[in-house]
């Protein structure tokens, strides 16, 4: 199984509790409905130290790296990333781990 971890630092105008909550719910809805995604968890910072660096943490589970490679260009994923997430994001980091 592959665990993909993505961290977002939001643009200043989206660094508030309401905007983070909207981002979390939208991410769960959009990514959780994709075929190759086994599960998705999304969270906002739980403490000040975390909030100083990141605003949103996403963990997506896949069966294989082949599924990750197919997920990245998937039109529904691209619509979420390009149409919703990236206009709100200042910095994005992503890593894949075998678990």
C-alpha positions in Angstrom: 0.0 0.0 0.0 1.1 3.6 -0.7 0.6 6.5 1.5 0.7 9.9 -0.2 1.2 12.8 2.2 0.5 16.3 0.9 1.0 19.5 3.0 -0.3 22.9 2.0 0.5 26.4 3.2 -2.4 28.6 2.2 -2.2 32.1 0.9 -2.8 34.8 3.6 -6.4 35.4 2.7 -7.2 31.7 3.3 -5.3 31.4 6.6 -8.4 31.5 8.9 -10.5 28.8 10.6 -13.5 29.1 8.2 -11.3 28.9 5.0 -9.4 25.9 6.4 -12.6 24.1 7.4 -14.0 24.7 3.9 -10.7 23.4 2.4 -10.8 20.3 4.6 -14.4 19.4 3.6 -14.0 20.1 -0.1 -10.8 18.0 -0.1 -12.5 15.0 1.6 -15.4 15.2 -0.8 -13.4 15.6 -4.0 -10.5 13.2 -3.3 -12.5 10.6 -1.4 -14.7 10.0 -4.4 -11.9 9.1 -6.8 -11.8 5.4 -7.9 -8.1 4.6 -7.1 -8.2 6.3 -3.7 -8.6 3.7 -0.9 -9.0 6.3 1.9 -8.3 10.0 2.5 -7.8 11.9 5.7 -7.5 15.7 5.9 -6.7 17.9 8.8 -5.9 21.4 9.9 -3.1 22.3 12.4 -3.7 21.1 16.0 -1.2 23.5 17.6 0.6 26.8 17.0 3.9 25.2 16.0 2.2 23.2 13.2 0.1 26.2 12.1 3.3 28.3 11.8 4.4 25.9 8.9 1.4 24.3 7.4 -2.4 24.9 7.1 -3.7 21.6 5.6 -2.4 18.0 5.8 -3.7 15.4 3.4 -3.0 11.6 3.5 -4.3 9.5 0.6 -3.9 5.7 0.5 -3.5 3.7 -2.7 -2.9 0.1 -3.5 0.2 0.7 -5.6 2.5 3.4 -7.1 0.8 2.6 -10.4 -2.5 3.9 -8.9 -0.7 7.0 -7.7 0.7 7.6 -11.2 -2.8 7.2 -12.7 -4.4 9.4 -10.0 -2.1 12.4 -10.6 -3.3 13.2 -14.2 -6.9 11.9 -13.5 -9.3 14.7 -14.8 -11.2 14.8 -11.5 -8.0 15.1 -9.5 -6.7 17.8 -11.8 -10.0 19.7 -11.5 -9.6 19.7 -7.7 -5.9 20.6 -7.8 -6.0 23.2 -10.6 -9.5 24.6 -10.1 -9.8 24.6 -6.3 -6.6 23.9 -4.3 -3.8 25.7 -6.2 -5.5 29.1 -6.4 -5.6 29.1 -2.6 -2.1 27.6 -2.0 1.2 29.4 -1.5 3.4 26.2 -1.0 2.7 22.5 -1.6 4.8 19.5 -0.7 4.0 15.9 -1.5 5.7 12.6 -0.7 4.9 8.9 -1.2 5.7 6.1 1.3 5.2 2.4 1.0 3.5 1.1 4.1 
